[in-house]
C-alpha cells in the first residue's frame, strides 16, 4: 500500500494550502473595514473554501494512515 502514501500526502498538502488561503481571505476581509452584513457575506463565501480544504486535508491524512497501516 505504499502507492497510497504519496498521493495522500499530496492531497493533504493541497488541503493545507486551501486552509492557509481561506485564513488569508478572512484577514483581508477584516482589513477592508466592511459593515457587518457585507463582512458576514464575505465570510460565508470563505467558509465554503475552508470546509472544502478541511475535507481534502482529512481525506489525505486518512489515505496516509491507511497506507502506513497496511
N, C-alpha and C positions, 0 to 999 in steps of 0.2 A: 504493500500500500504506500510505498514511497512516492508514487506518482501523485498522491493526493496532498502531500505536504506543501510542495512549492506552489501549486495553484491556490491552495488555501491561504498561504502567506500573501500572495499577490492580491487576492480578493480582500483580505483583511487590511492590507495597506491602502487599497482603493477606498475602503470604508473609512479608514483613519483620515485620509486626505479630505473626504467629504465632511467629516466631523470638524476638521480644522476650518474648512471653507464656511461651514454654517456658523461657527463661532466668529469668524471674521465678519460675516454679513451682519450678525447681531450687533457687534461693536460699531460697525459703520452706520447701522440704522439708529443706534442710540446717539451717535455723534451728530447726526443730522438735525437733532432737536425737533423732531416731528411731534405733532399733537398726539394725544393718547390713542385716538381711533386710527390714525394713519400708522402709528407705530405698531399697534396691535395687528393691523392688516399685513404690514411688512413682516412681522414676526411669525404670523401664520404661514406665510409663504416659505420662510426659512425652516419652519417646523417640518415641512414635507421633505426637504433636503436632509435635515437632521435625522429623521426617522429612517429614511432610505439608507443613509450612510451607516447608521447604527445596525440596521439589518444586515448590510453587507459585511460589516466588521464581525458580527456574531457568527454569520454563516461561514466566513473564512476561518475564524478561530475554531469552529466546530470541525471543519474539514481538516485542519492541522491536528487537532486532538485525535480524531478518528484515524488519521494516517499514522500517527505515532503509536496509538494503542494496538493497531492491527499490524 
